[in-house]
Each structure stands twice: as C-alpha cells, then as structure tokens.
Amino acid sequence: MTTLAIIGAGIAGRSFIYALAKSKKYFTKIIVFDSDEHSQTCSRRSTAIVAPRGVTTGHSDLGDLIVKGVSTFQDHVINDRPEGVFKIQQYTGAVSKLELFKKRYPDGVEDIQFDSIYLKNKTYMAQEEAFLIDPELYLNWLKDESRDLPIDWRNDFITSIKSHGDQTEITSLNGAKLLVDELVVTAGAYSRFWQPRTFGKPIQGSYFEFYNIDFGPNSFSLTLEGDNIVYHAHSRVMLMGSTSLELGHVLPNELELRAIHGRLVEKLNLPLPHWKTGKIITGLREKASKRRPYLYRENKIFWLGGLYKNGYSLSLHLAKEMVEQL
Ligand SMILES: Cc1cc2nc3c(=O)[nH]c(=O)nc-3n(C[C@H](O)[C@H](O)[C@H](O)COP(=O)(O)OP(=O)(O)OC[C@H]3O[C@@H](n4cnc5c(N)ncnc54)[C@H](O)[C@@H]3O)c2cc1C
C-alpha cells in the first residue's frame, strides 16, 4: 500500500494530478487537501493567459523554461483538447520606449485598428497566437480527467507537516492526522510557511471584472504599455488590470486599478464601462528567487511552486517532470 497526499489544488496541484492520471505510476490512496477559505486559490483569481510574450530561447534559463512551458501547453491543447481553453490572439502594443519594445517584438505594425480593437491613435502592435483560459472550466476539466485515480478530495487546511524517516505526518484543521509515503506541496503563496530550502515572496495582483460586455464574437487579450484587457467572448466577461504589489494580503489597491482604467479609456476607442461597474478580484501568487519556479524533493516531500507570471503553462510542464521523478 503506497499513499500520497497533495497540499493545494490550484493549477499546480491539479496539473500534477492530471499528469499522474496519464502516467503508469500507481498509488493505493491519494488524498488532496485544499482550502479556498483559509488560503485563497490564486488560480481562480488570475487573468490566465498563455502566450510567448516575445520570449525566445538562448538568453536566460528562465526564458528557456518559459518557452518550453508554452510549447508543452500548446501540445496539451492539440492532443488533449481541454475544456475551458480558447485559442486567441495576444496583442501587445507600446507607444513609449519603442526601440526597446521593437527588439522584443520585431514583427509588429503601426495602425489604428487591430481586428475588433480600435485605438484613438496609431500604435505599434505585435500579435501572437495565445490561449485564453477560463479557470473554473479548465480546473474542473483537470479534476474530471483524474476521476480514475483513487482520490479523496478534502476541503481542509493542513496545519503541520513532520518528516518521520520514510513517511511524512500531516495534521489538518479538521483533526485529520495521517502518515503518508509521499507528499506533494503545491500550496502557492502559502508554501512559504513550510519551505525548508527556498521560499518566495507573496505578490498581490488584482484586476477589474466586468460583465455583459460585447466586443464581438472573438475573445482576445490586449496588453498596452503594461495595462491589460482580456475579453472572454464565450461568457461576455472582460478583465482589466492588473496590479502587481509586494503584499501578502488580498486588499486591493483600487486607486491603481482606476489609474489603469483611465489610461485605457484615453488610448482605446472601445465602449469601456465605468470603473464603478467592475468587481475587483485579487490573487496572491508566489515570486521565488530570480522569478524562477522551483521543483525539488527533500525527505520524501516534493515542493513545486514559485509560479509567478506563467503558472498556467509552467504547471503542466513541471508537473510532468515531477511525475517522472516519483
Ligand atoms: C492578477 C493575476 C494575473 C495573473 N495572470 C496570469 C496569466 O495571465 N497567465 C499565467 O499563466 N499566470 C498568471 N498569473 C499567475 C497564476 O495565476 C499563478 O502562477 C498560479 O495561479 C499559481 O498556482 P498555484 O497552484 O501555485 O497556487 P494556487 O492557485 O494559489 O493554489 C494553491 C492552493 O493551495 C491551497 N493551500 C495552501 N496552503 C494550504 C494548506 N496549508 N492546507 C490546504 N490547502 C492549502 C490553497 O487553498 C490553494 O487552493 C496571474 C496571477 C494573478 C494574481
């Protein structure tokens, strides 16, 4: 009998479970602990775009890893046809520091209209193939695809982790006390409370969510001078943001969000709703040293985290590596 426990069922935890379901590794019992009430799931509060964003190989380890992550995700979409993932165009534009911007995006063009996006002034804009993710749909799909595994999903919060030689003891808020053979910690920004070797900083990110928006039948993601709009045509939801603040709490900076809204109203010729009609969503992600995600094993515990900007593509890539190492 071999038991496995997983702490955290955000995109990292679910990608790991999905990769496990596709592998030939066998566990008698798998217990998943997750608690959105005690530790908010960042993956449900994310703009969740997978795009290369002008990153190419050969410049840094992190750049190479990001490119591999996007490629793994592209293969996943082609081969597995996941629900909640939509092929879109990522538009990235700039008006200032253009020389630098053009080095990263040499194939852009200057224009005033890009498909259903209308601007007030001519703007240099690059286009890339990308994926828009509806987190609820995709996270549920990953869970459904793992239904053949012997998983006990628990809405419970782990309060202690202790290594005992070949096994690990975990204790939960609801009184569970278990000895498991393998433990996987994919606890996002909350992993920092347990990490023995490396721990990241919590970084808050927030955005407005607007409903009943109609920008036409095609979803898109637009980044203009660092400000973003993500339009979900299937649900007629528009996300606008996002902020990035070194804070460990989820109280958003409304003033900064209003400033982003103001800048986009100035530049875009689109019927943008008043900022007051938007709902503010805030997520807490983990930024590890040099922005590099980590994956390592110590005392029968796997640690996967530091998923800062590319959590939706790097999770599956790293999860596959982790399953191979099990
Ligand atoms: C505003 C914003 C925009 C973003 N945009 C993008 C983007 O466009 N593209 C992209 O790829 N990424 C984006 N990200 C980053 C991405 O969302 C994160 O990298 C990703 O969600 C992190 O996933 P995770 O599984 O590591 O953490 P989480 O999703 O936070 O999951 C961790 C889980 O662990 C659980 N947990 C923690 N501690 C315990 C405990 N002790 N006991 C039980 N359960 C526990 C929590 O309840 C949680 O469900 C964005 C993030 C933010 C905030």
The ligand as a Tripos MOL2 file, in Angstrom:
@<TRIPOS>MOLECULE
LIG
   53    58     1     0     0
SMALL
NO_CHARGES

@<TRIPOS>ATOM
      1 C1         -3.8590   39.0950  -11.1880 C.3       1 LIG1
      2 C2         -3.0970   37.8930  -11.6660 C.ar      1 LIG1
      3 C3         -2.9490   37.6730  -13.0250 C.ar      1 LIG1
      4 C4         -2.2700   36.5500  -13.4800 C.ar      1 LIG1
      5 N1         -2.1760   36.3310  -14.8170 N.ar      1 LIG1
      6 C5         -1.6020   35.2010  -15.2880 C.ar      1 LIG1
      7 C6         -1.5980   34.9000  -16.6730 C.ar      1 LIG1
      8 O1         -2.1160   35.6680  -17.4950 O.2       1 LIG1
      9 N2         -1.0530   33.7300  -17.0760 N.ar      1 LIG1
     10 C7         -0.4790   32.8380  -16.1980 C.ar      1 LIG1
     11 O2         -0.0070   31.7790  -16.6300 O.2       1 LIG1
     12 N3         -0.4400   33.1150  -14.8760 N.ar      1 LIG1
     13 C8         -0.9890   34.2600  -14.4070 C.ar      1 LIG1
     14 N4         -0.9870   34.5440  -13.0690 N.ar      1 LIG1
     15 C9         -0.2460   33.6500  -12.1860 C.3       1 LIG1
     16 C10        -1.0150   32.3680  -11.8910 C.3       1 LIG1
     17 O3         -2.3600   32.6630  -11.5930 O.3       1 LIG1
     18 C11        -0.3180   31.6540  -10.7410 C.3       1 LIG1
     19 O4          1.0040   31.3760  -11.1370 O.3       1 LIG1
     20 C12        -0.9960   30.3470  -10.3810 C.3       1 LIG1
     21 O5         -2.3670   30.5330  -10.1620 O.3       1 LIG1
     22 C13        -0.3500   29.7420   -9.1470 C.3       1 LIG1
     23 O6         -0.9390   28.4750   -8.9850 O.3       1 LIG1
     24 P1         -0.6240   27.5690   -7.7420 P.3       1 LIG1
     25 O7         -1.3320   26.2800   -7.9680 O.co2     1 LIG1
     26 O8          0.8480   27.5430   -7.4910 O.co2     1 LIG1
     27 O9         -1.2520   28.3510   -6.4860 O.3       1 LIG1
     28 P2         -2.8150   28.4950   -6.0500 P.3       1 LIG1
     29 O10        -3.6960   28.5900   -7.2320 O.co2     1 LIG1
     30 O11        -2.8600   29.5940   -5.0570 O.co2     1 LIG1
     31 O12        -3.1070   27.1170   -5.3570 O.3       1 LIG1
     32 C14        -2.5690   26.7850   -4.0900 C.3       1 LIG1
     33 C15        -3.6540   26.0370   -3.3350 C.3       1 LIG1
     34 O13        -3.0810   25.5360   -2.1230 O.3       1 LIG1
     35 C16        -4.0480   25.5980   -1.1110 C.3       1 LIG1
     36 N5         -3.3560   25.6300    0.1760 N.ar      1 LIG1
     37 C17        -2.3600   26.4620    0.5700 C.ar      1 LIG1
     38 N6         -1.9470   26.1560    1.8180 N.ar      1 LIG1
     39 C18        -2.7160   25.1160    2.2230 C.ar      1 LIG1
     40 C19        -2.7890   24.3440    3.4300 C.ar      1 LIG1
     41 N7         -1.9510   24.5680    4.4490 N.pl3     1 LIG1
     42 N8         -3.7340   23.3580    3.5140 N.ar      1 LIG1
     43 C20        -4.5840   23.1000    2.4700 C.ar      1 LIG1
     44 N9         -4.5400   23.7910    1.2910 N.ar      1 LIG1
     45 C21        -3.6210   24.7850    1.1790 C.ar      1 LIG1
     46 C22        -4.8240   26.8790   -1.3850 C.3       1 LIG1
     47 O14        -6.1150   26.7910   -0.8230 O.3       1 LIG1
     48 C23        -4.8280   26.9190   -2.9120 C.3       1 LIG1
     49 O15        -6.0170   26.3690   -3.4280 O.3       1 LIG1
     50 C24        -1.6740   35.6500  -12.5610 C.ar      1 LIG1
     51 C25        -1.8320   35.8690  -11.1960 C.ar      1 LIG1
     52 C26        -2.5310   36.9670  -10.7440 C.ar      1 LIG1
     53 C27        -2.7040   37.1750   -9.2700 C.3       1 LIG1
@<TRIPOS>BOND
     1     1     2 1
     2     2     3 ar
     3     2    52 ar
     4     3     4 ar
     5     4     5 ar
     6     4    50 ar
     7     5     6 ar
     8     6     7 ar
     9     6    13 1
    10     7     8 2
    11     7     9 ar
    12     9    10 ar
    13    10    11 2
    14    10    12 ar
    15    12    13 ar
    16    13    14 ar
    17    14    15 1
    18    14    50 ar
    19    15    16 1
    20    16    17 1
    21    16    18 1
    22    18    19 1
    23    18    20 1
    24    20    21 1
    25    20    22 1
    26    22    23 1
    27    23    24 1
    28    24    25 2
    29    24    26 1
    30    24    27 1
    31    27    28 1
    32    28    29 2
    33    28    30 1
    34    28    31 1
    35    31    32 1
    36    32    33 1
    37    33    34 1
    38    33    48 1
    39    34    35 1
    40    35    36 1
    41    35    46 1
    42    36    37 ar
    43    36    45 ar
    44    37    38 ar
    45    38    39 ar
    46    39    40 ar
    47    39    45 ar
    48    40    41 1
    49    40    42 ar
    50    42    43 ar
    51    43    44 ar
    52    44    45 ar
    53    46    47 1
    54    46    48 1
    55    48    49 1
    56    50    51 ar
    57    51    52 ar
    58    52    53 1
@<TRIPOS>SUBSTRUCTURE
     1 LIG1         1 GROUP 0 **** ****
